[in-house]
Amino acid sequence: MQDHCGHAPHQKHVAPARRRCGRTLVGAVLACAVALLLLPLGSASAQPAGEGAADSAASAEKRVVRVGFPVQPGLTEIAEDGTRSGYTYDYLQEVAQYTGWEFEYVDYEGTDDEQISAALDDLMAGRIDVLGAMSYSKDLEELFDYPVHSYGHTYTVLFAPIGEDRISASTIDRINPLRVATWKNSVFRLADFESYASLVNLSYELVPCEGGLEVFETLEEGKADVGLGVGVSVPDGFRTVLRFTPRPFYFATPKASGLADDLDLVLDRIEQSEPTFASDLFSHYFPEDGSMLEFSDTERACIENAGTLRVGLFPNRAPMSSVDPGTGEMTGATVDMLDRIAATTGLSFEYVALDDSKNVKEQIAELDLDVVAGIDHSLTYAKDNGLSLTMPFSSARNMIAFNGSLSYEDLRADMVMAAPYERKAILEEQGYRVNAYPNMKECLDAVDRGEADFTYDDMYLVSYYLAASNYKNVKTADASFQETRTCFGLLQPIDPNLLSVFNKGIQDVSSREMASMVYAHSFPERTITLGDLVAEHPGLFALVMSIPFVLVVGGLALFAFTRAQAAKRDSLTQLYNSAAFRKRVEKSLGPSQRSERSLLVIDIDDFKKVNDRFGHYEGDCALKAVANALKAASSGVGFAGRLGGDEFLAFWSVEEDEAVRLSEKLLDDVTRVIAEHDGLSDAVTVSIGIAHVRPDESYDDLYRRADGALYEAKHKGKHLVVVAR
């Protein structure tokens, strides 16, 4: 067998075949691209993707799930005392919080390759129910079932023995040919490498090996210069030289067991309620080993001679790129990525807003652009506009938005699609009927009005504009089997050294850092207008029209203010929501502010068990009780918020020792208020992570440290306070 742990699935992950049976959405005559977009997802419905899904899974009977546990560093580990740990293990513990499942782990003996082979045999025979860190391919789909959602991403990497100093990112192109040791069955990793080597004109010679162990031995014996592998499987004694091509990995289950569908519901809920869980967990087990940015002499000369590059950005692609209404400057995750590349490579950029309604190729000439930022990684698009593409810097699953008069099952490829102007020609070649609009917001407007039946784009973009506007007639469904990959386009003819510098700059940013950049721009501020109020509350408007004009205006103004304030609050607990909390903290950060400040991340221990034992009503009561205790603890020293689910936040302007004292008191206060609640007994405790503010520290860095401390508190036994150092 092959393709476990890092032999990544094909980029266009088609929903498993069992989910397609009995559906008539796409006819046999449709193009492949159409089928990839519109194939039904078994549980998709006319509601936001994932809504209510995990509740169904959570309500199912408690079950024992057998998990294959081949030992793999960082993923599945067993200590001498029998304690289990690892990325996959901890992720399954999180799954258990949502489902109440009991996991029974099946161990294996032998080398890594022998253990993996035995686990795959058990999975095929149904002797285990789940195996993690699996890649996806059509061939493997004939053998196993997969959830639509992945549970992590990793990179294809080149690695070398520690101490082999002649091998680095800046020197491998000087080794001619570069000898690359590779497991001969690593089809997808090999394809990733061949694509990368072609992109940077790398000369190489493959050294085939029978398995992962032989790859390591070949390097240690000096028979190869670098090994080809996956980022999560680089063992002790070796270091990563280059990483490229991010790929997802999955849980796999036996055919027709039904477990893949149940897992999919839970994975979606985890992603929705805890968007940074996977990236935070990944960083814990696979910390970055430092910057790999090294440049050759020709690359350094290219940087020095490049001057200031003019970069065109689309102004209506939040959270990736948009115009700051206060400053008129470009902002967004794509700008943050460019700023990071500038800081680490020495390149200099000038940002220019593109016109959504104009032809991109014409604007490249009119605006004298060197780079177009935030475009789809499409070779057709690149060819049409005279661009060379960098490697993708962001990948996101797609989301379909469709008119509220339809159900998901009604959608057909011959219906009218709303699409941005730049995609019109490509989509029409694929067989779609397209109404073109300047940007995604106007596409959604068209769907809402009924001018188009559906539209689609990456989930970041669609979710942002759905949250920013008051759409009454738009439904959504997940399309996670298809991803949008975003990259930069460099104007041709291109200096290959400049392309190489861009790619190295992209590689230097971890997936977690990229996720943080997107998260920082993902919360739109919606301005509530008089028109909104009239549309949402026609009865109220009719009533106040009978009152004198001044009272009408005053009443509506007060109502609008109340609505605006409510938009900052979590509806259940009335604490600040995560976006409002973040903004208030960010205003408090900076060198001019006092240094006696701490961020707290508070999490209810084993909250899923509370819901399972007492029910969701009592679970909500527990959330409100903890929120009230936190609100009281924060009175006079700071403010509090709810991040989502069972996780809370606080920002206190006190010395570190005082923050610890108040936190320990909060532990007791929570126990006390829960004990006073007849329906909950003593079932609820909390764990707390504290990070004291450092000079010039960003919110993301502060939160990561506090969250890491919380993670440590959980692993030390829970109901504890841990301070980040």
C-alpha positions in Angstrom: 0.0 0.0 0.0 1.0 3.6 -0.4 -0.1 7.2 0.1 -0.4 7.4 3.9 0.7 10.4 5.9 1.7 13.0 3.4 1.2 11.5 0.0 -1.4 14.2 -0.6 -4.7 14.0 -2.3 -5.4 15.5 -5.7 -6.1 19.2 -5.4 -9.7 18.9 -6.7 -11.0 16.6 -4.0 -14.2 15.1 -5.4 -16.9 14.1 -2.8 -16.8 10.3 -2.2 -18.8 8.3 -4.7 -21.3 7.0 -2.1 -22.6 10.6 -1.7 -23.4 10.9 -5.3 -25.7 7.9 -5.6 -29.3 8.7 -6.5 -28.6 12.4 -7.3 -29.4 13.9 -10.6 -27.7 17.3 -10.3 -25.2 16.9 -13.0 -25.8 15.1 -16.3 -23.3 12.9 -18.1 -22.8 15.6 -20.8 -21.4 18.2 -18.5 -17.8 19.2 -18.4 -15.6 17.9 -15.5 -15.2 21.4 -14.1 -18.9 21.8 -13.8 -19.3 18.5 -12.0 -16.5 19.4 -9.6 -18.4 22.6 -8.6 -21.9 21.3 -8.3 -21.6 17.7 -7.1 -23.9 17.3 -4.0 -22.4 16.9 -0.5 -24.5 14.3 1.2 -25.7 16.5 4.1 -25.8 19.8 2.3 -29.1 21.7 2.7 -30.7 25.0 2.2 -28.9 26.5 5.3 -25.4 27.8 6.0 -23.0 24.9 5.7 -22.5 23.0 8.9 -25.5 24.6 10.7 -27.1 22.1 12.9 -24.9 19.4 11.6 -22.7 18.6 14.6 -25.8 18.7 16.8 -27.1 15.7 14.9 -23.9 13.9 15.3 -23.7 14.8 19.0 -27.2 13.4 19.6 -26.3 10.1 18.2 -25.8 7.1 20.4 -22.5 6.9 22.2 -20.2 4.6 20.2 -16.8 3.0 20.5 -14.5 3.9 17.6 -11.4 1.8 16.9 -8.5 4.0 15.8 -5.3 2.7 14.1 -2.3 4.1 15.9 0.9 3.5 14.0 3.6 5.5 15.8 4.6 8.6 13.7 6.6 11.5 15.3 4.4 14.4 16.0 1.2 12.7 14.7 0.7 9.6 16.9 3.2 9.0 19.7 3.3 6.7 22.8 5.5 7.5 25.8 7.3 4.9 27.8 4.5 5.1 30.5 1.9 4.4 27.8 0.7 8.0 27.5 -0.5 8.9 24.1 0.0 12.2 22.3 0.4 13.8 18.9 -1.5 16.0 16.5 -3.9 13.2 15.4 -4.5 12.0 19.0 -5.3 15.5 20.3 -7.5 16.2 17.3 -9.5 13.1 18.1 -9.8 14.2 21.7 -11.4 17.4 20.4 -13.7 15.3 18.2 -14.8 13.4 21.4 -15.7 16.7 23.0 -18.3 17.2 20.3 -19.5 13.6 19.9 -19.0 11.8 23.2 -17.4 9.0 21.2 -15.0 6.6 23.1 -11.9 5.9 21.1 -10.2 2.5 21.4 -6.6 2.7 20.0 -5.0 -0.2 18.1 -1.2 -0.3 18.3 1.3 -1.9 15.9 4.9 -3.2 16.0 7.8 -3.0 13.6 9.3 -0.2 11.6 7.3 2.9 10.7 6.6 1.5 7.2 5.6 -1.9 8.6 3.2 -0.2 11.1 1.6 1.9 8.5 1.2 -1.0 6.1 -0.4 -3.1 8.9 -2.8 -0.2 9.8 -3.9 0.1 6.2 -4.6 -3.6 6.0 -6.7 -3.3 9.1 -8.6 -0.4 7.7 -9.3 -2.2 4.5 -10.5 -5.3 6.4 -12.7 -3.2 8.8 -10.7 -4.3 11.8 -10.3 -0.5 12.7 -12.8 2.3 12.1 -10.5 5.3 11.5 -7.0 5.9 10.3 -5.6 9.5 10.4 -3.0 11.4 8.3 -4.3 9.8 5.1 -4.0 11.4 1.6 -6.7 11.3 -0.9 -6.7 10.0 -4.4 -9.4 8.4 -6.7 -7.6 5.1 -6.4 -7.7 5.2 -2.6 -11.4 6.3 -2.7 -12.1 2.9 -4.2 -10.8 1.3 -1.0 -11.8 3.8 1.7 -14.3 6.5 2.6 -13.2 10.0 3.4 -14.9 13.0 5.0 -15.1 16.0 2.8 -13.2 18.1 5.3 -9.5 17.6 5.9 -8.2 17.9 9.5 -4.8 19.5 8.6 -2.4 20.6 6.0 1.3 20.0 5.5 3.9 20.7 2.8 6.0 18.7 0.5 9.6 19.3 1.7 13.2 18.7 0.8 15.3 17.8 3.9 18.9 17.0 4.7 20.9 15.7 7.7 21.6 18.2 10.4 25.3 19.2 10.1 25.3 18.9 6.3 26.0 22.6 5.9 26.7 22.6 2.2 23.0 21.9 1.6 20.7 25.0 1.9 17.9 26.7 0.1 20.4 29.0 -1.7 22.9 26.3 -2.7 20.8 23.4 -4.0 20.6 25.0 -7.4 24.4 25.0 -7.6 24.5 21.2 -7.1 24.2 19.7 -10.6 22.5 17.4 -10.6 20.9 17.5 -7.1 20.5 13.9 -5.9 17.0 13.5 -4.4 16.2 10.4 -2.4 12.5 9.5 -2.7 10.2 6.7 -1.7 9.4 5.3 -5.1 5.6 5.0 -4.3 5.3 8.7 -3.4 3.5 9.6 -6.6 2.0 12.9 -5.4 5.0 14.2 -3.6 7.1 13.4 -6.6 4.7 15.3 -8.8 4.9 18.3 -6.4 8.7 18.2 -6.6 8.8 17.9 -10.4 6.5 20.9 -10.7 8.6 23.0 -8.3 11.9 21.9 -10.0 10.5 22.9 -13.4 9.4 26.3 -12.0 12.9 27.2 -10.7 14.9 25.3 -13.4 16.4 22.9 -10.9 18.6 20.1 -12.3 18.1 16.8 -10.3 18.6 13.1 -10.3 16.1 10.8 -8.4 17.4 8.1 -6.1 14.5 5.7 -5.6 14.1 4.0 -2.2 11.8 1.2 -1.1 10.4 3.1 1.9 10.9 6.1 4.3 13.5 4.3 6.4 15.7 3.7 3.3 15.4 7.4 2.4 16.9 8.4 5.7 19.6 5.7 5.4 20.5 6.8 1.9 21.0 10.4 3.1 23.1 9.3 6.1 25.3 7.2 3.8 25.9 10.2 1.5 24.2 8.5 -1.5 21.8 11.5 -1.9 21.9 15.2 -1.2 18.4 15.7 0.0 15.3 13.6 0.8 11.8 14.2 -0.6 9.1 13.9 2.0 6.3 15.6 3.9 6.7 18.3 6.5 5.1 16.3 9.4 7.4 13.4 8.9 10.9 14.9 9.0 12.6 12.9 11.9 15.1 14.0 14.5 18.5 14.4 13.0 17.3 16.0 9.8 16.3 19.6 8.9 13.9 21.1 6.4 15.8 22.8 3.5 12.8 23.8 1.3 9.0 23.5 1.6 6.4 23.9 -1.2 2.9 22.9 -2.2 0.6 22.8 0.8 -1.6 19.7 0.8 -4.5 18.6 3.1 -4.6 15.3 4.9 -7.7 13.4 6.1 -9.2 10.7 8.3 -10.2 7.6 6.3 -12.8 5.0 7.3 -13.8 1.6 5.8 -16.1 1.6 2.8 -19.9 2.0 3.6 -19.4 2.3 7.3 -21.1 5.7 7.5 -18.5 7.0 9.9 -17.0 9.3 7.3 -20.2 11.3 7.1 -20.5 11.6 10.9 -16.8 12.7 11.1 -17.5 15.3 8.4 -20.3 17.0 10.4 -18.0 17.3 13.4 -15.0 18.5 11.5 -17.1 21.2 10.0 -18.4 22.3 13.4 -14.9 22.4 14.8 -13.7 24.5 11.9 -16.7 26.9 12.2 -16.5 27.4 16.0 -12.7 27.1 16.5 -11.2 28.4 13.3 -7.6 28.5 14.6 -7.8 25.1 16.4 -6.0 23.1 13.7 -3.3 25.7 13.0 -2.6 26.2 16.7 -2.4 22.4 17.3 -0.2 22.0 14.3 2.2 24.7 15.5 2.4 23.0 18.9 3.6 19.7 17.5 5.4 20.9 14.4 7.0 24.3 15.4 8.7 26.3 12.7 12.4 25.6 12.6 13.3 29.2 11.8 13.4 31.1 8.6 14.7 29.3 5.6 15.3 32.4 3.6 18.7 32.2 1.9 19.4 33.9 -1.4 21.9 33.1 -4.2 24.2 35.9 -5.5 22.0 36.3 -8.6 18.9 36.5 -6.4 20.5 39.2 -4.2 21.5 41.2 -7.2 17.9 40.9 -8.5 16.5 42.2 -5.2 19.0 45.2 -5.3 18.1 46.1 -8.9 14.3 45.5 -8.7 13.5 49.0 -7.5 9.9 49.6 -6.2 7.5 47.2 -7.8 4.0 48.4 -8.6 1.4 46.0 -7.3 -2.2 46.0 -8.4 -4.8 44.8 -5.9 -8.5 44.2 -6.2 -10.3 46.6 -3.9 -13.4 44.5 -3.2 -12.0 41.1 -2.2 -12.1 41.4 1.6 -10.7 39.9 3.7 -7.9 39.4 1.2 -7.8 42.9 -0.2 -9.9 46.0 0.2 -9.7 49.8 0.6 -9.5 51.2 4.2 -12.4 53.7 4.3 -10.5 55.8 6.8 -7.1 56.1 5.0 -8.0 55.2 1.4 -5.1 52.8 1.5 -5.1 49.1 0.4 -5.5 46.7 3.3 -6.2 43.0 3.8 -4.4 39.6 4.2 -2.8 39.9 0.7 -1.3 43.2 1.7 -0.1 41.7 5.0 1.6 38.9 3.0 3.3 41.4 0.7 4.5 43.4 3.7 5.9 40.3 5.2 7.7 39.4 1.9 9.1 42.9 1.7 10.4 42.7 5.3 12.1 39.3 4.8 13.4 39.6 1.2 14.2 43.4 0.9 11.8 43.9 -2.0 9.9 47.2 -2.1 6.2 47.5 -3.1 3.9 50.3 -4.1 0.2 49.4 -3.9 -2.3 50.4 -6.6 -6.1 49.7 -6.5 -7.4 48.1 -9.7 -10.8 48.9 -11.2 -13.1 45.8 -10.9 -15.0 46.8 -14.0 -12.0 47.1 -16.3 -10.0 44.5 -18.2 -7.0 43.4 -16.1 -4.6 43.2 -19.0 -5.4 46.7 -20.1 -4.9 48.0 -16.5 -1.5 46.3 -16.3 -0.4 48.5 -19.2 -2.3 51.7 -18.1 -1.0 51.6 -14.5 2.5 50.3 -15.4 2.1 47.3 -13.0 4.8 44.8 -12.2 2.7 42.5 -10.1 -1.0 41.6 -9.9 -1.8 40.3 -6.4 -4.5 37.9 -5.1 -5.3 36.1 -8.3 -6.5 32.5 -8.9 -3.7 30.1 -9.5 -4.9 29.5 -13.1 -2.5 29.0 -16.0 -5.3 30.0 -18.4 -5.7 33.3 -16.6 -1.9 33.8 -16.5 -1.6 33.2 -20.2 -4.4 35.5 -21.1 -2.9 38.4 -19.1 0.8 37.8 -19.8 1.7 36.8 -16.2 4.0 34.3 -14.5 2.5 32.7 -11.4 4.1 32.3 -8.0 3.3 29.4 -5.8 0.0 29.8 -4.0 0.1 31.7 -0.7 -3.4 30.9 0.4 -5.8 28.0 -0.1 -9.5 28.0 0.9 -12.4 25.7 0.2 -15.2 27.1 -1.9 -18.7 28.0 -0.9 -21.7 28.1 -3.1 -24.3 30.9 -2.5 -27.7 30.4 -4.2 -31.1 32.1 -4.4 -33.4 31.4 -1.5 -36.2 30.2 -3.8 -34.0 27.1 -4.6 -32.8 24.2 -2.7 -29.2 22.8 -3.0 -30.6 19.8 -4.8 -32.3 22.1 -7.4 -29.0 23.5 -8.7 -28.0 22.6 -12.2 -25.0 23.6 -14.3 -27.3 25.2 -16.9 -28.6 27.7 -14.5 -27.3 31.3 -14.5 -24.1 31.9 -12.5 -23.1 35.3 -11.3 -19.3 35.7 -11.6 -16.7 38.5 -11.6 -15.8 39.9 -15.0 -12.3 38.4 -15.0 -13.7 34.8 -14.7 -16.5 35.2 -17.3 -14.6 33.9 -20.4 -13.1 30.9 -18.6 -16.4 29.8 -17.1 -18.2 30.2 -20.4 -15.6 27.9 -22.0 -16.5 25.3 -19.3 -20.2 25.5 -20.2 -21.7 27.9 -17.7 -24.3 30.5 -18.4 -22.7 33.6 -16.9 -23.9 37.0 -15.8 -20.8 39.0 -15.1 -20.4 41.7 -12.3 -17.5 43.7 -11.1 -17.0 41.8 -7.8 -18.3 39.2 -5.4 -20.5 41.6 -3.5 -22.4 42.5 -6.6 -22.6 38.8 -7.5 -24.3 38.1 -4.2 -26.5 41.1 -4.8 -27.6 39.6 -8.1 -28.3 36.2 -6.5 -30.3 38.0 -3.7 -32.4 39.8 -6.3 -32.9 36.7 -8.4 -30.9 37.9 -11.5 -28.7 34.9 -11.1 -29.3 31.5 -9.5 -26.0 31.0 -7.8 -22.4 32.1 -7.4 -19.3 30.7 -5.8 -15.9 31.7 -4.5 -13.6 30.8 -1.6 -15.2 30.7 1.8 -13.3 33.7 3.1 -14.7 36.0 0.5 -18.2 34.7 0.4 -18.5 34.6 4.2 -17.2 38.2 4.6 -19.7 39.8 2.2 -22.6 37.7 3.6 -21.7 39.0 7.1 -21.3 42.6 5.8 -24.7 42.9 4.1 -28.3 42.1 4.9 -29.1 39.4 2.4 -32.6 38.1 2.9 -32.7 35.7 0.0 -29.3 33.9 -0.1 -28.5 30.4 1.1 -25.2 28.7 1.1 -23.7 25.2 0.9 -20.2 24.0 1.4 -18.1 23.0 -1.6 -15.0 21.9 0.2 -14.1 19.3 -2.4 -12.9 22.2 -4.5 -10.4 24.8 -3.4 -9.4 28.3 -4.6 -5.7 28.8 -4.5 -4.5 32.4 -4.5 -1.1 33.6 -5.8 0.8 36.6 -7.3 1.2 37.2 -11.0 4.4 38.7 -12.2 4.5 40.6 -15.5 6.2 38.8 -18.4 9.0 38.7 -19.5 10.1 37.8 -16.0 13.5 37.5 -14.4 13.4 33.9 -13.0 15.4 35.2 -10.0 12.5 37.5 -9.0 10.0 34.6 -9.2 12.3 32.5 -7.0 12.6 35.4 -4.5 8.8 35.7 -4.3 8.4 31.9 -3.8 11.0 31.8 -1.1 9.2 34.7 0.7 5.9 32.8 0.5 7.5 29.6 1.8 8.8 31.5 4.8 5.3 32.2 6.0 3.7 29.3 7.8 0.1 28.2 7.2 -0.7 29.3 10.8 0.7 32.8 10.1 -1.3 33.0 6.9 -4.5 32.0 8.8 -3.8 34.7 11.3 -3.5 37.3 8.6 -6.9 36.3 7.1 -8.5 36.1 10.5 -7.4 39.7 11.3 -9.4 41.1 8.4 -12.4 38.7 8.5 -14.8 40.8 10.6 -16.7 43.5 8.6 -18.1 46.5 10.3 -21.7 46.8 9.1 -23.2 50.3 9.1 -26.9 50.1 9.9 -28.7 52.6 7.7 -32.2 54.0 7.8 -33.0 51.8 4.8 -31.9 48.7 6.6 -34.1 49.6 9.6 -37.1 50.1 7.4 -36.5 46.9 5.5 -36.0 44.9 8.6 -38.7 46.5 10.7 -41.5 47.8 8.5 -44.1 47.6 11.3 -41.9 49.7 13.6 -41.4 52.3 10.8 -45.1 52.5 10.1 -45.7 53.2 13.8 -43.1 55.9 14.2 -44.3 57.6 11.0 -47.4 58.7 13.1 -45.1 60.5 15.6 -43.7 64.0 15.1 -40.7 64.2 12.8 -38.1 65.0 15.6 -39.2 62.1 17.7 -39.1 59.8 14.6 -35.5 60.8 13.8 -34.5 60.7 17.5 -36.1 57.3 18.0 -34.5 55.8 14.9 -31.1 57.2 15.8 -31.4 55.7 19.3 -32.5 52.4 17.7 -29.6 52.4 15.3 -27.2 53.1 18.1 -28.7 50.3 20.2 -28.4 47.9 17.2 -24.8 49.0 16.6 -23.9 48.3 20.2 -25.7 45.0 20.0 -23.6 44.0 17.0 -20.6 44.1 19.3 -22.0 41.7 21.8 -22.3 37.9 22.0 -26.0 37.2 21.9 -26.0 34.5 24.7 -23.7 36.1 27.3 -23.8 39.8 26.3 -20.0 39.9 26.6 -18.0 41.4 23.7 -17.9 39.2 20.7 -14.5 38.2 19.4 -14.3 40.9 16.8 -15.2 43.7 19.1 -13.0 42.3 21.9 -10.0 42.2 19.5 -10.5 45.7 18.3 -10.7 47.1 21.9 -7.5 45.2 22.9 -5.6 46.4 19.8 -6.4 50.0 20.8 -4.8 49.3 24.2 -1.6 47.9 22.7 1.4 49.9 21.7 4.4 51.6 23.4 2.5 54.6 24.6 0.2 52.4 26.7 0.8 51.2 30.2 2.7 47.9 30.4 0.7 46.3 33.3 -1.7 44.4 31.1 -2.5 40.8 30.6 -4.6 38.8 28.1 -6.5 35.8 29.5 -7.9 32.9 27.5 -10.5 30.9 29.6 -11.9 27.6 28.5 -14.6 25.4 30.1 -13.1 22.0 30.8 -14.8 19.1 28.9 -17.8 21.2 28.0 -19.1 18.6 25.5 -19.6 16.3 28.5 -21.7 19.0 30.2 -24.0 19.1 27.2 -24.2 15.3 27.0 -24.9 14.9 30.7 -27.3 17.8 31.4 -28.5 18.8 27.9 -28.0 21.9 25.8 -30.3 24.2 27.9 -28.2 23.6 31.0 -25.1 23.9 28.8 -26.2 27.4 27.9 -26.8 28.1 31.5 -23.3 27.1 32.3 -21.9 29.4 29.6 -23.9 32.3 31.1 -22.8 31.5 34.6 -19.1 31.5 33.6 -19.7 34.7 31.7 -21.2 36.4 34.7 -18.3 35.3 36.9 -15.8 36.5 34.4 -17.7 39.8 34.0 -17.6 40.3 37.8 -13.9 39.4 37.9 -13.2 41.9 35.2 -15.1 44.8 36.8 -12.7 47.7 37.6 -9.7 46.0 36.0 -10.6 45.4 32.4 -13.2 43.8 30.1 -14.2 40.4 28.9 -15.4 38.7 25.7 -16.5 35.4 24.3 -14.3 33.9 21.5 -16.9 31.3 20.7 -18.1 27.9 21.9 -16.9 27.4 25.4 -13.9 29.8 25.2 -13.8 33.2 26.8 -11.3 36.1 26.8 -10.4 38.9 29.3 -8.0 41.8 29.1 -6.9 43.2 32.5 -4.8 46.2 33.3 -3.1 44.8 36.3 0.4 43.5 37.3 1.1 39.9 36.4 1.0 38.7 40.0 -2.4 40.3 40.4 -3.6 38.8 37.2 -2.7 35.4 38.6 -4.4 36.1 41.9 -7.6 37.2 40.3 -7.5 34.3 37.9 -7.2 31.8 40.7 -10.1 33.5 42.4 -12.1 33.2 39.2 -11.6 29.4 39.3 -13.2 29.4 42.8 -15.9 31.8 41.7 -16.9 29.6 38.8 -17.1 26.6 41.1 -19.2 28.5 43.5 -21.7 29.9 41.0 -22.0 26.5 39.3 -22.7 24.8 42.7 -25.5 27.3 43.2 -27.2 26.1 40.0 -29.5 23.3 40.8 -29.2 21.7 37.4 -25.5 21.5 37.1 -24.1 20.2 40.4 -20.3 20.5 40.4 -19.7 19.5 36.8 -18.1 22.7 35.4 -14.6 23.9 35.9 -12.4 26.2 33.8 -8.7 26.4 32.8 -6.9 29.7 32.2 -3.9 30.8 30.2 -2.4 34.2 30.8 0.1 36.2 28.7 1.5 39.5 30.0 1.8 42.1 27.3 5.3 42.6 25.9 6.5 45.9 24.3 5.2 46.4 20.7 3.5 43.0 20.8 0.7 42.4 18.3 -2.7 41.0 19.3 -2.1 37.7 17.3 1.3 37.1 19.1 -0.3 37.9 22.5 -3.2 35.6 21.9 -1.0 32.8 20.7 1.1 33.0 23.9 -2.0 33.0 26.1 -3.6 30.2 24.1 -0.4 28.2 24.5 -0.5 28.7 28.2 -4.2 27.5 28.2 -3.1 24.4 26.3 -0.5 23.7 28.9 -3.1 24.1 31.7 -5.3 21.6 30.0 -2.5 19.0 29.7 -1.4 19.5 33.3 -4.8 18.4 34.6 -7.3 21.2 34.0 -8.9 23.7 36.5 -5.5 25.4 36.6 -3.9 28.8 35.8 -0.7 28.8 33.7 1.3 31.9 32.8 3.1 32.1 29.4 6.8 32.7 29.7 
